[in-house]
Amino acid sequence: MPNRKKIVKAVVPAAGFGTRMLPATKAVPKEMLPVAGKPLIQYAVEEAAASGIETVILVVRDHKSLIQEHFARNHSLESFLDHRGLNASANLVRNLPRITELQFVRQRQPRGLAHAVSCARPLVGDDPFVVLLPDVIMMSREPVAHQLIRVHQETGGSVVAVREVEPHDLERFGVVQAGRTLTGESGCWVSVTGLVEKPAVDRAPSRLGIFGRYLLGPSIWKAIAQTSPDANGEVQLTDALNLHCQDEHLFGLCFEGQHHDAGDPIGYLKANLDIALQDARLREPLRRYISDLQVKRR
């Protein structure tokens, strides 16, 4: 395996209006909605840290956001919990700022995912970096971000997490045009020769959709700069990657693990149920409740 530079930075875009989750997101950022007792964005930050990322750059809408407050120290709350003898809760709160180094950058207007990523460029520099979308929760033995890092270390190219989706779901995803299938020490992946954002079923180049995890090389900045806004005035990362892969290697890794699209009401409810059922504290009470519901509906 080539000796490539360690990937140490990640970008988590969290500056959108969360329109699919209104009215809950009118005052509260979508990324702060809880799933099984933990905010969406915390799953992304923890995945990055577990993948060896040393600095996570959070792109937020306001400098003084609830997201920033969530990860900051709260000495009065810690003291209150300690005084009440709630040591486990106090440690949970105390350890939030210690997950990894966090930096914040502002996106003043919601101008698309590619634009949000580009807001972090001054902090990222010209090194490869990971992008994690916080409304996609990944549950896997090896963090999906780390799976992408391993492929990059082997190939040197940019990598996106892909998975086969049902035809009726293709309009919800960026979809890749797949070239050769490649195999290496890090598993199996495909070369990507093109991408289409949310295509109609009859225009989709494949059934491989992108699932909210990207590892991008520095040439992505040039591609983003050359990408035209869409009809809504937004610069889409899928469109930028379509340009990127014309000049640079781009691969699609069929990642291992379970995913949850928690960015819409149904996906959010499913994520809460599935993840709560994996929590030892919540599993049995929730199973009993679900069983009682099934009995009552007969």
C-alpha positions as CSV (number, residue, x, y, z in Angstrom):
1,M,0.0,0.0,0.0
2,P,1.4,3.4,-0.9
3,N,2.6,5.6,2.0
4,R,0.0,8.5,1.6
5,K,-0.6,11.4,3.9
6,K,-2.8,10.8,6.8
7,I,-6.4,12.1,6.5
8,V,-6.9,14.3,9.6
9,K,-9.7,16.8,8.7
10,A,-13.4,16.4,8.0
11,V,-16.2,18.8,7.1
12,V,-19.8,18.4,8.4
13,P,-22.2,20.7,6.6
14,A,-24.9,21.9,9.0
15,A,-26.2,25.2,7.6
16,G,-29.4,24.2,5.8
17,F,-32.9,25.2,6.8
18,G,-34.1,21.6,7.2
19,T,-37.2,22.2,5.2
20,R,-38.2,18.5,5.1
21,M,-38.6,18.5,8.8
22,L,-40.6,21.7,9.4
23,P,-42.0,23.0,11.7
24,A,-39.6,21.2,14.1
25,T,-36.6,22.9,12.3
26,K,-38.0,26.4,12.4
27,A,-36.0,27.3,15.5
28,V,-33.9,24.2,16.0
29,P,-31.3,23.1,13.5
30,K,-32.2,19.8,11.9
31,E,-28.8,18.5,12.9
32,M,-29.8,19.0,16.6
33,L,-32.9,16.8,16.4
34,P,-32.3,13.8,18.7
35,V,-32.2,10.2,17.6
36,A,-32.3,7.8,20.5
37,G,-31.3,10.6,22.8
38,K,-28.4,11.9,20.8
39,P,-28.4,14.8,18.3
40,L,-27.9,13.8,14.7
41,I,-24.7,15.8,14.3
42,Q,-23.1,14.1,17.3
43,Y,-23.3,10.8,15.4
44,A,-21.3,12.3,12.5
45,V,-18.7,13.9,14.8
46,E,-18.2,10.6,16.7
47,E,-17.9,8.7,13.4
48,A,-15.2,11.1,12.2
49,A,-13.3,10.8,15.5
50,A,-13.5,7.0,15.4
51,S,-12.0,7.2,11.9
52,G,-8.9,8.9,13.1
53,I,-10.0,12.4,12.1
54,E,-8.3,15.0,14.4
55,T,-10.2,18.2,13.4
56,V,-13.9,18.4,12.4
57,I,-15.0,21.6,10.7
58,L,-18.7,22.3,11.2
59,V,-20.3,24.6,8.6
60,V,-23.2,26.4,10.4
61,R,-25.7,29.1,9.6
62,D,-24.9,31.3,12.6
63,H,-21.7,31.9,14.5
64,K,-23.6,31.5,17.8
65,S,-25.6,28.4,16.9
66,L,-27.2,25.7,19.1
67,I,-24.7,23.3,17.5
68,Q,-21.8,25.2,18.7
69,E,-23.4,25.5,22.2
70,H,-24.0,21.7,22.3
71,F,-20.3,20.9,22.0
72,A,-19.1,23.7,24.3
73,R,-18.4,23.3,28.0
74,N,-21.3,24.1,30.3
75,H,-19.8,24.4,33.7
76,S,-23.1,25.3,35.5
77,L,-24.8,22.2,34.1
78,E,-21.9,20.0,35.0
79,S,-21.8,21.4,38.6
80,F,-25.6,20.9,38.9
81,L,-25.4,17.3,37.8
82,D,-22.4,16.6,40.0
83,H,-24.2,18.1,43.0
84,R,-27.2,15.8,42.4
85,G,-25.0,12.8,42.2
86,L,-25.8,12.3,38.5
87,N,-22.2,11.4,37.7
88,A,-22.9,9.5,34.4
89,S,-24.9,12.4,33.0
90,A,-22.2,14.8,34.1
91,N,-19.5,12.9,32.4
92,L,-21.6,12.7,29.2
93,V,-21.9,16.5,29.1
94,R,-18.3,17.0,30.2
95,N,-16.9,14.8,27.4
96,L,-18.7,16.4,24.5
97,P,-16.0,19.0,23.8
98,R,-13.4,16.2,24.1
99,I,-14.6,14.0,21.2
100,T,-12.3,15.8,18.8
101,E,-11.1,19.3,17.9
102,L,-14.0,21.3,16.5
103,Q,-13.8,24.3,14.3
104,F,-16.7,26.4,13.0
105,V,-17.3,28.3,9.8
106,R,-20.3,30.2,8.6
107,Q,-22.3,29.7,5.4
108,R,-24.3,32.9,5.2
109,Q,-26.9,31.7,2.6
110,P,-28.0,28.1,1.8
111,R,-26.4,27.9,-1.7
112,G,-26.0,24.1,-2.0
113,L,-23.9,21.4,-0.6
114,A,-20.8,22.1,-2.8
115,H,-20.9,25.7,-1.7
116,A,-21.2,24.7,2.0
117,V,-18.2,22.5,1.6
118,S,-16.2,25.3,-0.1
119,C,-16.9,27.5,2.9
120,A,-14.5,25.2,4.9
121,R,-11.7,25.6,2.4
122,P,-9.6,28.1,4.4
123,L,-9.6,25.6,7.3
124,V,-9.1,22.5,5.2
125,G,-6.3,23.7,3.0
126,D,-5.1,21.6,0.1
127,D,-5.1,18.2,1.8
128,P,-7.6,15.4,1.1
129,F,-10.5,15.5,3.6
130,V,-13.7,13.7,4.5
131,V,-17.3,15.0,4.2
132,L,-20.0,13.6,6.4
133,L,-23.6,14.6,6.0
134,P,-25.1,14.6,9.5
135,D,-28.7,13.6,8.5
136,V,-27.3,10.2,7.3
137,I,-26.4,8.0,10.3
138,M,-24.1,5.1,9.6
139,M,-24.0,2.1,12.0
140,S,-21.1,-0.3,11.3
141,R,-18.3,-2.1,12.9
142,E,-15.7,-0.1,11.0
143,P,-16.8,3.5,10.6
144,V,-17.8,4.2,7.0
145,A,-15.6,7.3,6.9
146,H,-12.6,5.0,7.8
147,Q,-13.6,2.6,5.0
148,L,-13.3,5.5,2.5
149,I,-9.9,6.5,4.0
150,R,-8.6,2.9,3.5
151,V,-9.6,3.0,-0.2
152,H,-8.0,6.4,-0.6
153,Q,-4.8,5.2,1.0
154,E,-4.7,2.3,-1.5
155,T,-5.7,4.2,-4.7
156,G,-4.9,7.9,-4.0
157,G,-8.3,8.9,-5.5
158,S,-11.4,10.5,-4.2
159,V,-14.0,8.1,-2.9
160,V,-17.8,8.2,-2.3
161,A,-19.9,5.8,-0.3
162,V,-22.4,4.0,-2.6
163,R,-25.1,1.4,-2.3
164,E,-27.6,-0.1,-4.7
165,V,-31.1,1.5,-4.3
166,E,-34.5,0.5,-5.5
167,P,-35.6,2.1,-8.8
168,H,-38.4,4.2,-7.2
169,D,-35.8,5.7,-4.8
170,L,-33.3,6.9,-7.5
171,E,-34.9,10.3,-7.6
172,R,-33.8,10.9,-4.0
173,F,-30.0,10.4,-4.6
174,G,-27.0,11.4,-6.5
175,V,-26.4,8.4,-8.8
176,V,-23.0,7.3,-10.2
177,Q,-22.2,6.0,-13.6
178,A,-20.0,3.0,-12.8
179,G,-17.0,1.9,-14.9
180,R,-14.7,-1.0,-14.0
181,T,-15.0,-3.0,-10.8
182,L,-11.7,-3.0,-8.8
183,T,-10.5,-5.2,-6.0
184,G,-7.7,-4.5,-3.5
185,E,-6.8,-4.9,0.1
186,S,-9.6,-2.6,1.2
187,G,-12.3,-4.5,-0.6
188,C,-14.2,-4.0,-3.8
189,W,-15.1,-0.7,-5.4
190,V,-16.0,0.7,-8.8
191,S,-14.5,3.5,-10.9
192,V,-16.9,6.4,-11.3
193,T,-17.1,8.0,-14.8
194,G,-20.0,10.3,-14.2
195,L,-22.7,11.4,-11.7
196,V,-26.2,12.6,-12.0
197,E,-28.2,14.4,-9.3
198,K,-31.6,12.9,-8.5
199,P,-32.3,11.4,-12.0
200,A,-35.6,10.1,-13.3
201,V,-35.6,6.3,-13.3
202,D,-35.3,6.1,-17.1
203,R,-32.3,8.4,-17.0
204,A,-30.3,6.9,-14.1
205,P,-26.9,5.7,-15.2
206,S,-27.0,2.9,-12.6
207,R,-28.7,1.9,-9.4
208,L,-25.8,3.0,-7.2
209,G,-26.7,6.0,-5.1
210,I,-24.4,8.1,-3.0
211,F,-25.0,7.8,0.8
212,G,-23.7,11.0,2.5
213,R,-20.0,10.1,2.9
214,Y,-17.2,11.5,0.7
215,L,-13.4,11.6,0.7
216,L,-12.3,14.4,-1.6
217,G,-8.9,15.4,-2.9
218,P,-7.9,19.1,-3.3
219,S,-8.8,19.2,-7.0
220,I,-12.4,19.3,-5.9
221,W,-12.0,23.0,-5.2
222,K,-11.4,23.7,-8.9
223,A,-14.4,21.5,-9.8
224,I,-16.6,23.4,-7.4
225,A,-15.5,26.7,-8.8
226,Q,-16.4,25.6,-12.3
227,T,-19.8,24.2,-11.4
228,S,-22.8,26.2,-12.4
229,P,-25.7,26.7,-9.9
230,D,-28.8,24.7,-10.6
231,A,-32.3,26.1,-11.2
232,N,-32.6,26.9,-7.4
233,G,-29.3,28.8,-7.4
234,E,-27.5,26.0,-5.5
235,V,-24.2,24.5,-6.4
236,Q,-24.6,20.7,-6.0
237,L,-21.7,18.5,-4.9
238,T,-22.9,15.8,-7.3
239,D,-22.4,18.2,-10.2
240,A,-19.0,19.2,-9.0
241,L,-18.0,15.6,-8.7
242,N,-19.2,14.9,-12.2
243,L,-16.6,17.5,-13.4
244,H,-14.0,16.2,-10.9
245,C,-14.1,12.6,-12.2
246,Q,-13.3,13.8,-15.8
247,D,-9.8,14.8,-14.7
248,E,-9.1,12.8,-11.5
249,H,-9.7,9.3,-10.2
250,L,-13.0,8.9,-8.4
251,F,-14.2,5.6,-6.9
252,G,-17.4,4.4,-5.4
253,L,-17.1,2.1,-2.4
254,C,-20.0,-0.2,-1.7
255,F,-19.7,0.3,2.1
256,E,-20.4,-2.2,4.8
257,G,-22.9,-1.3,7.5
258,Q,-26.4,0.0,8.1
259,H,-27.5,3.4,7.1
260,H,-30.4,5.7,8.2
261,D,-31.6,8.7,6.2
262,A,-32.9,10.7,9.1
263,G,-33.4,13.9,7.1
264,D,-37.1,13.3,6.4
265,P,-40.0,12.4,8.8
266,I,-40.3,8.7,8.0
267,G,-36.5,8.1,7.8
268,Y,-36.2,10.0,11.1
269,L,-38.8,7.8,12.8
270,K,-37.2,4.6,11.5
271,A,-33.7,5.8,12.7
272,N,-35.1,6.4,16.2
273,L,-36.6,2.9,16.3
274,D,-33.7,1.0,14.8
275,I,-31.0,2.7,16.9
276,A,-33.1,2.6,20.1
277,L,-33.5,-1.1,19.6
278,Q,-29.7,-1.4,19.6
279,D,-29.4,0.5,22.9
280,A,-29.3,-1.9,25.9
281,R,-31.1,0.7,28.1
282,L,-34.0,1.2,25.7
283,R,-34.3,-2.1,23.9
284,E,-36.5,-4.1,26.2
285,P,-39.0,-1.4,27.2
286,L,-39.3,-0.4,23.5
287,R,-39.9,-4.0,22.4
288,R,-42.6,-4.4,25.0
289,Y,-44.3,-1.3,23.9
290,I,-44.2,-2.4,20.2
291,S,-45.5,-5.8,21.2
292,D,-48.4,-4.2,23.1
293,L,-49.2,-2.0,20.1
294,Q,-49.4,-5.0,17.9
295,V,-51.7,-6.8,20.3
296,K,-54.0,-3.8,20.5
297,R,-54.4,-3.6,16.8
298,R,-55.5,-7.2,16.3
